[in-house]
């Protein structure tokens, strides 16, 4: 049966993978993926192993071998050695600078007619200042939750820690 994704490594790719396996300093999954690619190589220097044999040899599923083959053919060597990105992956909306601006706005004087900033007002202000195109108040909450200077952070709970506690942490 002809395979849809045939791995044919160049001499440079083969030497790069062999060096990775030989050193053994990479993450275990990267070394395993390198072994799979080296064994699946259909080129003149490769053994051209079957997926089932490769899976048994390296203690993984046949689907894993097929996925590594597919990623190599479609996206190249680096993508095949790395783990696949989750399909629902979304890059972060705010980087460090945008987070710093958000904290600065949250610590500033509240808008006229308000006693304090709300999460929705902060989100609207970030869009108004063109720091981001759009942002949800949930993202604003998560960013402010990380900072200790957040005006919305309050020491609450069933047993709030008192300042006169004799316990040392």
C-alpha positions as CSV (number, residue, x, y, z in Angstrom):
1,X,0.0,0.0,0.0
2,X,1.4,3.4,-0.9
3,X,1.6,5.9,1.9
4,X,0.1,9.4,1.5
5,X,3.0,11.0,3.4
6,X,6.4,9.6,2.4
7,X,9.4,10.7,4.5
8,X,12.6,11.3,2.5
9,X,15.3,12.9,4.5
10,X,18.1,14.9,3.0
11,X,21.6,14.3,4.3
12,X,21.5,17.5,6.3
13,X,18.2,16.6,8.0
14,X,19.4,13.1,8.7
15,X,22.6,14.4,10.3
16,X,20.6,16.9,12.4
17,X,18.3,14.2,13.7
18,X,21.2,11.8,14.3
19,X,23.0,14.5,16.3
20,X,19.9,15.2,18.4
21,X,19.5,11.5,19.1
22,X,23.2,11.0,19.8
23,X,23.5,13.9,22.3
24,X,20.3,13.0,24.2
25,X,20.0,16.5,25.6
26,X,16.6,17.3,24.0
27,X,13.2,16.6,25.5
28,X,12.2,12.9,25.4
29,X,9.4,13.5,22.9
30,X,11.7,15.3,20.5
31,X,14.2,12.4,20.6
32,X,11.4,9.9,20.0
33,X,10.1,11.9,17.1
34,X,13.6,12.1,15.7
35,X,13.9,8.3,16.0
36,X,10.6,7.8,14.2
37,X,11.7,10.1,11.4
38,X,15.0,8.3,11.0
39,X,13.3,4.9,10.9
40,X,10.5,6.0,8.6
41,X,12.9,7.5,6.0
42,X,12.1,6.1,2.6
43,X,15.2,7.7,1.0
44,X,18.3,5.9,-0.3
45,X,20.0,6.0,3.2
46,X,16.9,5.2,5.2
47,X,15.5,1.9,6.4
48,X,11.9,2.7,5.3
49,X,10.2,1.0,8.2
50,X,6.5,0.2,8.5
51,X,4.4,2.3,10.8
52,X,3.3,-0.6,12.9
53,X,6.9,-1.8,13.4
54,X,8.0,1.8,14.2
55,X,5.2,2.2,16.7
56,X,6.1,-1.1,18.5
57,X,9.8,-0.3,18.5
58,X,9.3,3.2,20.1
59,X,6.3,2.4,22.3
60,X,3.9,4.8,20.7
61,X,0.7,4.5,18.7
62,X,0.6,4.0,14.9
63,X,-1.4,7.3,14.7
64,X,1.5,9.1,16.3
65,X,3.9,7.8,13.6
66,X,1.4,8.8,10.9
67,X,1.0,12.3,12.4
68,X,4.8,12.8,12.6
69,X,5.1,11.8,8.9
70,X,2.3,14.2,8.0
71,X,3.8,17.1,9.9
72,X,7.2,16.4,8.3
73,X,5.7,16.5,4.7
74,X,3.4,19.4,5.3
75,X,5.4,21.7,7.6
76,X,9.0,20.5,7.6
77,X,11.5,19.0,10.0
78,X,11.1,21.4,12.9
79,X,7.3,21.0,13.0
80,X,7.7,17.2,12.9
81,X,10.1,17.1,15.8
82,X,8.0,19.5,18.0
83,X,4.6,18.7,19.5
84,X,1.6,19.6,17.5
85,X,-0.2,22.9,18.5
86,X,-3.6,22.5,19.9
87,X,-6.3,23.4,17.4
88,X,-8.0,25.8,19.8
89,X,-4.7,27.7,20.5
90,X,-5.1,31.4,20.5
91,X,-2.2,33.8,21.1
92,X,-2.4,36.0,24.1
93,X,-4.3,39.2,23.7
94,X,-2.1,41.4,25.9
95,X,1.7,41.4,25.9
96,X,3.8,42.7,28.8
97,X,3.5,46.4,27.7
98,X,-0.2,46.2,27.2
99,X,-0.6,44.6,30.7
100,X,1.5,47.4,32.2
101,X,-0.7,50.0,30.6
102,X,-3.8,48.2,31.9
103,X,-2.4,48.2,35.4
104,X,-1.5,51.9,35.1
105,X,-5.0,52.7,34.0
106,X,-6.5,50.6,36.8
107,X,-4.4,52.4,39.3
108,X,-5.3,55.9,37.9
109,X,-8.2,58.1,39.0
110,X,-11.6,56.6,38.2
111,X,-13.6,58.3,35.4
112,X,-16.0,61.1,36.3
113,X,-19.1,60.0,38.0
114,X,-17.5,56.7,39.2
115,X,-15.9,55.9,42.5
116,X,-13.7,53.1,41.0
117,X,-12.9,51.4,37.8
118,X,-15.0,48.4,36.7
119,X,-13.7,45.6,34.6
120,X,-16.0,46.7,31.7
121,X,-14.8,50.3,31.9
122,X,-11.2,49.2,31.9
123,X,-11.8,47.1,28.8
124,X,-13.6,49.9,27.1
125,X,-10.7,52.3,28.0
126,X,-8.1,49.9,26.5
127,X,-10.0,49.9,23.2
128,X,-10.6,53.6,23.3
129,X,-6.8,54.2,23.8
130,X,-6.2,51.8,20.8
131,X,-4.0,49.6,23.0
132,X,-6.0,46.6,21.6
133,X,-8.6,46.2,18.9
134,X,-11.0,44.4,21.3
135,X,-10.8,42.8,24.7
136,X,-13.2,41.1,27.1
137,X,-13.6,42.1,30.7
138,X,-12.7,38.5,31.6
139,X,-9.2,39.0,30.1
140,X,-8.9,42.3,32.1
141,X,-9.9,40.4,35.2
142,X,-7.3,37.7,34.6
143,X,-4.5,40.2,34.1
144,X,-5.4,42.2,37.2
145,X,-5.8,39.1,39.2
146,X,-2.1,38.4,38.5
147,X,-0.9,41.7,39.9
148,X,-0.6,42.6,43.5
149,X,-1.4,46.3,42.8
150,X,-4.8,45.6,41.5
151,X,-7.5,47.8,43.1
152,X,-10.0,45.0,42.8
153,X,-7.9,42.5,44.8
154,X,-9.2,42.1,48.3
155,X,-8.1,39.8,51.1
156,X,-11.3,37.8,51.5
157,X,-12.2,34.3,52.4
158,X,-13.3,32.1,55.2
159,X,-10.0,32.7,57.1
160,X,-8.4,35.8,55.9
161,X,-4.8,36.1,57.0
162,X,-4.4,38.8,59.7
163,X,-1.5,41.1,59.9
164,X,-0.7,40.1,63.4
165,X,-0.4,36.4,62.7
166,X,2.4,34.7,64.5
167,X,2.8,32.1,61.9
168,X,5.9,32.3,59.8
169,X,5.8,31.4,56.1
